[in-house]
Amino acid sequence: MNTIQTKTDKFYRNSLILTAVAMFLIIVPFLLIRAELIDAYTAQIITLGGINAIMALSVNVVSGITGQLTLGQCAFEAVGAYTVMILFQDVGLPLPLAMLIAPLVAVIFGFIIGFPTLKLEGDYLAIVTLAFGEIIRVVLINLKAFTGGPNGKSLKYSVFRDDLVWGPALSYLLIIGMLVVIIVFLQNFLRSTFGRAILAVREDEIAANSNGVSVFKYKMIGFVIASCIGGIGGALYAPFIGYIKPDLASFNNSINALIFVVLGGMGSITGSVIAAFVLTYLQEFLRFMQNYRLLVYPVILILVMLFRPQGLMGMKEFSFIKAWEGLPSFIAKLRSKWNKKNKEAD
Protein backbone atom coordinates (compact mmCIF):
# COMPACT_ATOMS: atom_id res chain seq x y z
CA MET A 1 0.00 0.00 0.00
CA ASN A 2 2.85 2.38 0.87
CA THR A 3 4.56 1.55 -2.42
CA ILE A 4 1.41 2.39 -4.39
CA GLN A 5 0.97 5.62 -2.44
CA THR A 6 4.61 6.56 -3.07
CA LYS A 7 4.24 5.96 -6.82
CA THR A 8 1.03 8.01 -6.87
CA ASP A 9 2.66 10.89 -5.00
CA LYS A 10 5.66 10.76 -7.34
CA PHE A 11 3.36 10.80 -10.38
CA TYR A 12 1.49 13.88 -9.16
CA ARG A 13 4.75 15.61 -8.19
CA ASN A 14 6.28 14.95 -11.61
CA SER A 15 3.10 16.10 -13.36
CA LEU A 16 3.10 19.28 -11.29
CA ILE A 17 6.76 20.02 -12.15
CA LEU A 18 6.24 19.46 -15.88
CA THR A 19 3.04 21.54 -15.90
CA ALA A 20 4.81 24.38 -14.11
CA VAL A 21 7.72 24.29 -16.59
CA ALA A 22 5.36 24.21 -19.58
CA MET A 23 3.29 27.11 -18.26
CA PHE A 24 6.45 29.09 -17.53
CA LEU A 25 7.79 28.58 -21.08
CA ILE A 26 4.44 29.62 -22.58
CA ILE A 27 3.05 32.32 -20.30
CA VAL A 28 6.16 34.28 -19.21
CA PRO A 29 7.48 35.06 -22.74
CA PHE A 30 3.89 35.76 -23.85
CA LEU A 31 3.56 38.42 -21.12
CA LEU A 32 6.98 39.86 -21.96
CA ILE A 33 6.02 40.15 -25.64
CA ARG A 34 2.68 41.62 -24.67
CA ALA A 35 4.46 44.23 -22.52
CA GLU A 36 6.91 44.87 -25.41
CA LEU A 37 9.88 43.90 -23.24
CA ILE A 38 10.62 41.42 -26.01
CA ASP A 39 10.48 43.27 -29.33
CA ALA A 40 8.42 42.04 -32.28
CA TYR A 41 11.50 41.00 -34.30
CA THR A 42 12.86 38.76 -31.53
CA ALA A 43 9.38 37.37 -30.92
CA GLN A 44 9.09 36.53 -34.61
CA ILE A 45 12.41 34.63 -34.58
CA ILE A 46 11.39 32.66 -31.48
CA THR A 47 7.99 31.87 -32.98
CA LEU A 48 9.51 30.83 -36.32
CA GLY A 49 11.83 28.58 -34.31
CA GLY A 50 8.71 26.98 -32.83
CA ILE A 51 7.37 26.18 -36.32
CA ASN A 52 10.75 24.77 -37.35
CA ALA A 53 10.78 22.68 -34.16
CA ILE A 54 7.36 21.26 -35.05
CA MET A 55 8.64 20.30 -38.50
CA ALA A 56 11.76 18.79 -36.93
CA LEU A 57 9.52 16.64 -34.72
CA SER A 58 7.56 15.58 -37.80
CA VAL A 59 10.78 14.37 -39.47
CA ASN A 60 12.04 12.82 -36.23
CA VAL A 61 8.91 10.68 -35.83
CA VAL A 62 9.63 9.06 -39.20
CA SER A 63 13.43 9.04 -39.29
CA GLY A 64 14.40 8.88 -35.62
CA ILE A 65 11.53 7.05 -33.93
CA THR A 66 10.10 4.84 -36.68
CA GLY A 67 13.47 4.30 -38.36
CA GLN A 68 12.51 5.25 -41.93
CA LEU A 69 14.29 7.89 -44.00
CA THR A 70 12.10 10.69 -45.39
CA LEU A 71 13.24 13.41 -47.79
CA GLY A 72 9.96 15.17 -48.49
CA GLN A 73 8.32 15.79 -45.14
CA CYS A 74 7.78 19.48 -45.83
CA ALA A 75 5.29 18.49 -48.52
CA PHE A 76 2.84 17.88 -45.66
CA GLU A 77 3.65 21.35 -44.33
CA ALA A 78 2.77 22.78 -47.74
CA VAL A 79 -0.47 20.76 -47.82
CA GLY A 80 -1.44 22.12 -44.40
CA ALA A 81 -0.50 25.70 -45.27
CA TYR A 82 -2.36 25.80 -48.60
CA THR A 83 -5.38 24.05 -47.09
CA VAL A 84 -5.66 26.84 -44.51
CA MET A 85 -5.24 29.51 -47.19
CA ILE A 86 -7.85 28.04 -49.52
CA LEU A 87 -10.44 27.17 -46.86
CA PHE A 88 -10.12 30.52 -45.09
CA GLN A 89 -9.68 32.87 -48.01
CA ASP A 90 -11.51 31.21 -50.90
CA VAL A 91 -14.13 29.00 -49.22
CA GLY A 92 -14.78 31.44 -46.38
CA LEU A 93 -14.42 29.12 -43.38
CA PRO A 94 -13.35 30.64 -40.05
CA LEU A 95 -9.58 30.56 -39.58
CA PRO A 96 -9.64 28.29 -36.48
CA LEU A 97 -11.81 25.75 -38.32
CA ALA A 98 -9.53 25.85 -41.38
CA MET A 99 -6.53 25.27 -39.10
CA LEU A 100 -8.24 22.22 -37.58
CA ILE A 101 -9.06 20.72 -40.99
CA ALA A 102 -5.56 21.21 -42.46
CA PRO A 103 -3.81 18.47 -40.39
CA LEU A 104 -6.60 16.03 -41.30
CA VAL A 105 -5.98 16.69 -45.00
CA ALA A 106 -2.25 16.08 -44.40
CA VAL A 107 -3.12 12.80 -42.65
CA ILE A 108 -5.11 11.68 -45.71
CA PHE A 109 -2.13 12.42 -47.95
CA GLY A 110 0.15 10.62 -45.50
CA PHE A 111 -2.04 7.54 -45.57
CA ILE A 112 -2.19 7.58 -49.38
CA ILE A 113 1.60 7.83 -49.66
CA GLY A 114 2.44 5.48 -46.80
CA PHE A 115 0.07 2.62 -47.58
CA PRO A 116 1.79 1.37 -50.76
CA THR A 117 5.30 2.48 -49.77
CA LEU A 118 5.76 1.25 -46.21
CA LYS A 119 5.34 -2.36 -47.35
CA LEU A 120 8.65 -2.03 -49.18
CA GLU A 121 12.12 -2.28 -47.62
CA GLY A 122 15.25 -0.18 -47.89
CA ASP A 123 15.31 3.42 -49.06
CA TYR A 124 12.14 3.30 -51.14
CA LEU A 125 10.29 5.52 -48.68
CA ALA A 126 12.95 8.23 -49.03
CA ILE A 127 12.64 8.12 -52.83
CA VAL A 128 8.83 8.17 -52.75
CA THR A 129 8.64 11.03 -50.22
CA LEU A 130 11.15 12.98 -52.32
CA ALA A 131 8.99 12.42 -55.39
CA PHE A 132 5.85 13.29 -53.40
CA GLY A 133 7.36 16.62 -52.37
CA GLU A 134 8.24 17.47 -55.98
CA ILE A 135 4.76 16.41 -57.18
CA ILE A 136 3.11 18.64 -54.58
CA ARG A 137 5.38 21.55 -55.55
CA VAL A 138 4.66 21.17 -59.27
CA VAL A 139 0.91 20.83 -58.67
CA LEU A 140 0.89 23.96 -56.52
CA ILE A 141 2.76 25.86 -59.24
CA ASN A 142 0.25 24.87 -61.94
CA LEU A 143 -2.99 25.30 -59.97
CA LYS A 144 -2.78 29.07 -60.31
CA ALA A 145 -6.48 29.66 -59.71
CA PHE A 146 -6.24 28.24 -56.18
CA THR A 147 -2.59 28.59 -55.19
CA GLY A 148 -1.43 31.72 -56.99
CA GLY A 149 1.05 29.73 -59.06
CA PRO A 150 4.82 30.16 -58.64
CA ASN A 151 4.32 33.63 -57.11
CA GLY A 152 2.52 32.11 -54.16
CA LYS A 153 -0.55 33.24 -52.24
CA SER A 154 -0.98 35.95 -49.64
CA LEU A 155 -3.38 35.96 -46.74
CA LYS A 156 -5.52 39.09 -46.96
CA TYR A 157 -5.87 39.44 -43.20
CA SER A 158 -4.72 37.53 -40.18
CA VAL A 159 -4.84 38.50 -36.53
CA PHE A 160 -1.44 36.79 -36.19
CA ARG A 161 0.20 39.18 -38.63
CA ASP A 162 -1.92 42.31 -38.99
CA ASP A 163 -3.33 42.91 -35.51
CA LEU A 164 -0.89 45.38 -33.94
CA VAL A 165 -2.02 44.54 -30.41
CA TRP A 166 -2.24 40.76 -30.39
CA GLY A 167 -0.17 39.79 -33.43
CA PRO A 168 3.28 38.79 -32.05
CA ALA A 169 1.97 37.74 -28.62
CA LEU A 170 -0.87 35.62 -30.00
CA SER A 171 1.45 34.01 -32.55
CA TYR A 172 3.89 33.01 -29.81
CA LEU A 173 1.14 31.77 -27.49
CA LEU A 174 -0.49 29.55 -30.12
CA ILE A 175 2.62 28.20 -31.85
CA ILE A 176 4.77 27.55 -28.78
CA GLY A 177 1.70 26.25 -26.94
CA MET A 178 1.06 23.79 -29.79
CA LEU A 179 4.74 22.79 -29.76
CA VAL A 180 4.48 21.96 -26.05
CA VAL A 181 1.27 19.96 -26.66
CA ILE A 182 3.00 17.95 -29.44
CA ILE A 183 6.02 17.25 -27.21
CA VAL A 184 3.78 16.07 -24.37
CA PHE A 185 1.81 13.89 -26.78
CA LEU A 186 4.93 12.28 -28.26
CA GLN A 187 6.52 11.67 -24.85
CA ASN A 188 3.38 9.92 -23.61
CA PHE A 189 2.87 8.09 -26.90
CA LEU A 190 6.39 6.62 -26.77
CA ARG A 191 5.68 5.27 -23.28
CA SER A 192 2.48 3.59 -24.47
CA THR A 193 2.12 0.12 -25.98
CA PHE A 194 1.97 1.58 -29.49
CA GLY A 195 5.09 3.66 -28.91
CA ARG A 196 7.10 0.73 -27.56
CA ALA A 197 6.03 -1.36 -30.54
CA ILE A 198 7.23 1.37 -32.94
CA LEU A 199 10.57 1.52 -31.12
CA ALA A 200 10.83 -2.28 -31.38
CA VAL A 201 10.26 -2.03 -35.14
CA ARG A 202 12.96 0.63 -35.37
CA GLU A 203 15.51 -1.48 -33.52
CA ASP A 204 14.90 -4.77 -35.36
CA GLU A 205 12.02 -5.41 -37.77
CA ILE A 206 12.65 -9.16 -37.96
CA ALA A 207 12.72 -9.58 -34.18
CA ALA A 208 9.62 -7.42 -33.76
CA ASN A 209 7.74 -9.38 -36.42
CA SER A 210 8.72 -12.70 -34.84
CA ASN A 211 7.25 -11.48 -31.55
CA GLY A 212 3.88 -10.71 -33.10
CA VAL A 213 4.38 -6.98 -33.78
CA SER A 214 2.82 -5.93 -37.08
CA VAL A 215 5.69 -4.03 -38.71
CA PHE A 216 3.56 -2.43 -41.44
CA LYS A 217 0.84 -1.36 -39.00
CA TYR A 218 3.19 0.47 -36.66
CA LYS A 219 5.18 2.01 -39.48
CA MET A 220 1.92 3.36 -40.83
CA ILE A 221 0.92 4.73 -37.41
CA GLY A 222 4.25 6.52 -37.10
CA PHE A 223 4.07 7.92 -40.63
CA VAL A 224 0.49 9.16 -40.22
CA ILE A 225 1.37 10.86 -36.91
CA ALA A 226 4.34 12.53 -38.61
CA SER A 227 2.07 13.67 -41.47
CA CYS A 228 -0.37 15.15 -38.97
CA ILE A 229 2.40 17.04 -37.18
CA GLY A 230 3.67 18.33 -40.54
CA GLY A 231 0.13 19.49 -41.37
CA ILE A 232 -0.05 21.30 -38.02
CA GLY A 233 3.24 23.04 -38.85
CA GLY A 234 1.81 24.22 -42.17
CA ALA A 235 -1.49 25.27 -40.59
CA LEU A 236 0.45 27.48 -38.16
CA TYR A 237 2.93 28.72 -40.78
CA ALA A 238 0.32 30.15 -43.16
CA PRO A 239 -1.38 32.65 -40.82
CA PHE A 240 1.88 33.47 -39.05
CA ILE A 241 3.89 34.38 -42.17
CA GLY A 242 0.85 35.47 -44.18
CA TYR A 243 2.44 34.45 -47.46
CA ILE A 244 3.28 31.02 -48.85
CA LYS A 245 4.91 29.72 -52.04
CA PRO A 246 5.13 26.25 -53.63
CA ASP A 247 8.80 26.21 -52.58
CA LEU A 248 7.51 25.35 -49.11
CA ALA A 249 7.33 21.75 -50.38
CA SER A 250 10.80 21.87 -51.94
CA PHE A 251 13.57 19.36 -51.33
CA ASN A 252 15.78 22.05 -49.76
CA ASN A 253 13.15 22.88 -47.17
CA SER A 254 12.78 19.22 -46.24
CA ILE A 255 16.56 18.86 -45.96
CA ASN A 256 16.65 21.82 -43.54
CA ALA A 257 14.16 20.01 -41.30
CA LEU A 258 16.24 16.84 -41.55
CA ILE A 259 19.34 18.83 -40.52
CA PHE A 260 17.59 19.85 -37.29
CA VAL A 261 17.02 16.18 -36.49
CA VAL A 262 20.54 15.04 -37.40
CA LEU A 263 22.11 17.83 -35.37
CA GLY A 264 19.86 17.31 -32.35
CA GLY A 265 20.02 13.52 -32.45
CA MET A 266 17.95 10.92 -34.28
CA GLY A 267 15.20 9.81 -31.93
CA SER A 268 15.67 12.64 -29.42
CA ILE A 269 12.63 14.89 -29.15
CA THR A 270 14.31 17.54 -27.01
CA GLY A 271 17.43 17.37 -29.21
CA SER A 272 15.41 18.17 -32.34
CA VAL A 273 13.64 21.07 -30.62
CA ILE A 274 16.88 22.58 -29.27
CA ALA A 275 18.61 22.25 -32.66
CA ALA A 276 15.66 23.87 -34.46
CA PHE A 277 15.69 26.92 -32.18
CA VAL A 278 19.49 27.26 -32.24
CA LEU A 279 19.79 27.01 -36.03
CA THR A 280 16.80 29.33 -36.61
CA TYR A 281 18.39 32.02 -34.44
CA LEU A 282 21.83 31.36 -35.96
CA GLN A 283 20.47 31.88 -39.46
CA GLU A 284 19.07 35.29 -38.45
CA PHE A 285 22.21 36.23 -36.52
CA LEU A 286 24.38 35.52 -39.58
CA ARG A 287 22.15 37.46 -41.97
CA PHE A 288 24.94 40.05 -42.40
CA MET A 289 26.84 37.34 -44.31
CA GLN A 290 24.05 37.33 -46.93
CA ASN A 291 24.07 34.14 -49.01
CA TYR A 292 27.31 32.93 -47.43
CA ARG A 293 25.38 32.13 -44.25
CA LEU A 294 23.96 29.12 -46.10
CA LEU A 295 27.42 27.57 -45.84
CA VAL A 296 27.06 27.42 -42.06
CA TYR A 297 24.68 24.40 -42.11
CA PRO A 298 27.04 22.16 -44.11
CA VAL A 299 29.99 23.14 -41.92
CA ILE A 300 28.01 22.38 -38.75
CA LEU A 301 26.90 19.02 -40.17
CA ILE A 302 30.48 18.08 -41.10
CA LEU A 303 31.71 18.93 -37.61
CA VAL A 304 28.86 16.98 -36.00
CA MET A 305 29.50 13.94 -38.20
CA LEU A 306 33.22 14.04 -37.37
CA PHE A 307 33.09 14.63 -33.63
CA ARG A 308 29.60 13.54 -32.54
CA PRO A 309 27.88 11.44 -35.23
CA GLN A 310 24.97 10.56 -32.91
CA GLY A 311 24.00 14.27 -32.67
CA LEU A 312 24.06 16.62 -29.71
CA MET A 313 21.65 14.58 -27.59
CA GLY A 314 21.98 11.18 -29.27
CA MET A 315 18.81 9.29 -28.32
CA LYS A 316 18.69 10.85 -24.86
CA GLU A 317 16.09 13.30 -23.62
CA PHE A 318 16.53 16.28 -21.35
CA SER A 319 14.56 15.60 -18.17
CA PHE A 320 13.18 18.49 -16.12
CA ILE A 321 12.35 15.96 -13.39
CA LYS A 322 15.98 14.84 -13.03
CA ALA A 323 17.11 18.47 -13.20
CA TRP A 324 14.71 19.34 -10.37
CA GLU A 325 15.80 16.36 -8.30
CA GLY A 326 19.47 17.24 -8.81
CA LEU A 327 18.96 20.91 -7.93
CA PRO A 328 19.38 20.49 -4.11
CA SER A 329 22.69 18.63 -4.48
CA PHE A 330 23.89 21.23 -7.00
CA ILE A 331 23.06 24.06 -4.60
CA ALA A 332 24.78 22.17 -1.76
CA LYS A 333 27.96 21.84 -3.86
CA LEU A 334 27.91 25.55 -4.65
CA ARG A 335 27.50 26.36 -0.95
CA SER A 336 30.38 24.10 0.04
CA LYS A 337 32.64 25.68 -2.59
CA TRP A 338 31.60 29.16 -1.44
CA ASN A 339 32.27 28.33 2.21
CA LYS A 340 35.64 26.79 1.30
CA LYS A 341 36.66 29.95 -0.55
CA ASN A 342 35.62 32.11 2.39
CA LYS A 343 37.65 29.98 4.80
CA GLU A 344 40.70 30.20 2.54
CA ALA A 345 40.24 33.98 2.30
CA ASP A 346 40.10 34.26 6.11
C-alpha positions, 0 to 999 in steps of 0.5 A: 500500500505504501509503495502504491501511495509513493508511486502516486505521489511521485506521479502527481509531483512529476506532473506538477513540475512538468506543468509548471515548466510548460506554463512558464515557457508559454506564459512568461514570454507571452507576457513579456512580448505583450508588454513589449519587453521582447520586441516584435522581431525577436518574438518573430524569430522565437515563434519561427523557431517553434514552427521549425521545431514542429517540423523537426519533430515531424521528421524525427517521428519518421526518421528517428523514432520509426526508423525510416528515411524521409526526404519530403516531409515538408510536402505535408507542411505545404499541404497544411498551409495551402489548405488553410489559405484556400479554406479561409480565403476562398471558401470562407471558413473561419480561420480556427476551423480551417486550421483544424481541418488542415492536419486532417488533410495532411493525414489523408495524404500521409495515408495515401503515400504510406500505404503502398510504400511502407510495405517495401524495404530499404530506401524506397520511402525516401525516394517516394517522399522525395517524389511526393514533395516534388509532385506537390510543388509542381501541382501547386505551381500549376494550380494558379487559380487556387494557389497563386502559381509560382508567385505564391498566395498571400493571406488578406488578413490575419490576426497573427500578422496584422493585428498590432495589439495581439499579433506577435503575442498571439502568434507566440502563445499559439505556436509555442503552446502547440509545440508543447502539446505535441512534445507532451503527446509524443513523450506519452505516446512513446511510453504507451504500448503503441510507442514501444512497438514502434521503437521495437520495429525501429531497432529490429524489424525481424525480431519485432515481427517474430514477436507478433508486432505488425511491422507495417501497421506500426510504421503506418501509425508513425508515418500518419502521426508525422504527417499530422504534425507536418500538417499542423506546422503548415497550418500554423505557418500560413497565418503566421507568415501570411504568405506562402509559395510552392517552394515550401514543399521543396527538397531544400526545405525538407533537408533543412528540417532533416538537418535539425534532427541530425544535429539534435540527435535521431530519436531525441525529441528535445534534441530536435527542438533545441537544434531547431531553435538554435539554427533558426536564431543562428540563421538570423544572426548571420544574416549580415553574411548574406548568401554565405550564411547558407554555408554554415549548415554544411559546416556544422553538419560536417563537424557533427558527423566528425566529432559527434555522429549521434548528434548533440543529444543522441537518443537521450532526452533532457529531463526536467524531473531529473534536473529538479531532483538534482537541484538540491545537491547542485546548490549544496555543492555551490555552498560548500565551494563558497564556504571553502573559498571564504575559509581560505580567504580568512 
